Every structure is written in structure tokens, then in C-alpha cells.
Amino acid sequence: MFETDQRPSPTAVQARQREMAAEHILFQLVQHVEGQHPGLLDRIEASLDHLGDPAKDGTADDEAVREIARRFVASARKG
């Protein structure tokens, strides 16, 4: 269970909120452009091998970043 004394920092909360807002806007944009120019999602999907995690603190996980992108593309395809 989540303890109240282990709440995320305000900075972490703001980062999460920004991420959610940015993902929503990007998702809507990608769906709109794909509707106008079919093939965008195929092009994005084909580029995922070049996507990586630039972290320099030992937490980098290129495949985890690619998997998130794959799920995003799959979700955008479902509309």
C-alpha cells in the first residue's frame, strides 16, 4: 500500500503531469496527421531501431524506450 509519507516530490508530480499532457497532444497530432497522410505510423515504426535512452547515470534502457514507443504507435493505430 502507498504510504502518505512516501509521496512523490512536487517536481516529480509536475514532470508526470507534463508528460501526460505532452503525450495526449502528441497522440492526437499523430492520429490527425496519419488520417491526412497515411503511412506516418509506418514511418515512425520503421525508425524505432534508432531510438535510444540517453541517460548517463546507469539507468539507460534503449529497449524499454523502444517498447514504450511501440505501444504508443499500436495505440495510435487503433485510434
C-alpha positions as CSV (number, residue, x, y, z in Angstrom):
1,M,0.0,0.0,0.0
2,F,1.2,3.5,-0.7
3,E,2.3,5.4,2.4
4,T,1.4,9.1,2.7
5,D,4.9,9.9,3.9
6,Q,6.3,8.4,0.6
7,R,4.5,10.8,-1.6
8,P,6.4,11.9,-4.8
9,S,8.1,15.3,-4.7
10,P,6.2,18.2,-6.3
11,T,8.9,18.2,-9.1
12,A,8.1,14.5,-9.8
13,V,4.3,15.3,-9.8
14,Q,4.8,18.2,-12.2
15,A,7.0,16.1,-14.5
16,R,4.4,13.3,-14.6
17,Q,1.6,15.9,-15.4
18,R,3.7,17.5,-18.2
19,E,4.4,14.0,-19.6
20,M,0.7,13.1,-19.6
21,A,-0.2,16.4,-21.3
22,A,2.5,16.1,-23.9
23,E,1.6,12.5,-24.7
24,H,-2.0,13.4,-25.2
25,I,-1.3,16.3,-27.5
26,L,1.3,14.3,-29.5
27,F,-1.1,11.3,-29.7
28,Q,-3.9,13.5,-31.1
29,L,-1.5,15.1,-33.6
30,V,-0.1,11.8,-34.8
31,Q,-3.6,10.4,-35.3
32,H,-4.7,13.6,-37.2
33,V,-1.6,13.6,-39.5
34,E,-1.9,9.8,-40.1
35,G,-5.5,10.5,-41.2
36,Q,-4.4,13.1,-43.6
37,H,-1.2,11.4,-44.7
38,P,-1.4,7.6,-44.4
39,G,1.9,6.0,-43.7
40,L,3.2,8.2,-40.9
41,L,2.8,5.5,-38.4
42,D,4.6,3.0,-40.6
43,R,7.5,5.5,-41.0
44,I,7.6,6.1,-37.2
45,E,7.6,2.4,-36.5
46,A,10.4,1.8,-39.0
47,S,12.5,4.4,-37.2
48,L,12.3,2.8,-33.7
49,D,15.6,0.9,-34.1
50,H,17.4,4.3,-33.9
51,L,15.6,5.3,-30.7
52,G,17.5,5.1,-27.5
53,D,17.8,6.2,-23.9
54,P,20.4,8.9,-23.5
55,A,20.7,8.5,-19.7
56,K,24.3,8.6,-18.5
57,D,23.5,7.6,-14.9
58,G,23.4,3.8,-15.4
59,T,19.6,3.7,-15.9
60,A,19.7,3.8,-19.7
61,D,17.5,1.1,-21.3
62,D,17.1,1.5,-25.0
63,E,14.8,-1.4,-25.4
64,A,12.4,-0.1,-22.7
65,V,12.2,3.2,-24.6
66,R,11.5,1.4,-27.9
67,E,8.8,-0.7,-26.2
68,I,7.0,2.4,-25.0
69,A,7.2,3.9,-28.5
70,R,5.9,0.6,-30.0
71,R,2.9,0.7,-27.6
72,F,2.3,4.3,-28.5
73,V,2.2,3.5,-32.2
74,A,0.0,0.5,-31.7
75,S,-2.4,2.6,-29.7
76,A,-2.5,5.3,-32.3
77,R,-3.2,2.7,-35.0
78,K,-6.3,1.6,-33.0
79,G,-7.4,5.2,-32.9
